């Protein structure tokens, strides 16, 4: 069974469109994250939720909005997509915060044309 | 603010030889240190972590890391490299009361046959 899954795996869309990426974890973890990995492989956290509550909100444009309907899901909605949004987006989960290892999904490669 | 430096973009080593991937950190308080590995087109996988205790930490796939507080380093090591170890390695740091991981820029390990 896949521990952290993301859909879709690939997403190609045009500038100005709105898109969503879904993430689900079946590990029973309390905390979930969204990361962005750019073309140089630099990895930066965007958001973190603990028990459905937002606890980390990095300097991310308002066009990005996370939603956590329950502890097992954390979705990412992006409005008015821009070329610079092209990246690989990773979802992750952990059984807590701080000292706990994170389990990553396979990533969603977003290409904005 | 906490930060992680991985001074080498790439490390080349011959199969069977020992390998070291370097990481230094800066954090206020006691650090929590992690190593992750990313294979092509995959999410990150947890290798090992240091929270407290023994400075030599053993992890998955025969990897180990040594915490050195005076040098603020947490280098990843393996006694005998395998071609299958070729991947991108990330060091990350957190600390007590801090909720997010900060990742280094990654080091590409290339093990030649």
Interface residues (C-beta under 8 A of the other chain):
Chain A: X4 X40 X41 X42 X43 X44 X45 X48 X55 X56 X90 X92 X97 X98 X99 X101 X102 X103 X104 X105 X106 X107
Chain B: X32 X34 X36 X38 X41 X42 X43 X44 X45 X46 X49 X51 X88 X90 X94 X95 X96 X97 X98 X99 X100 X101 X103 X105 X106
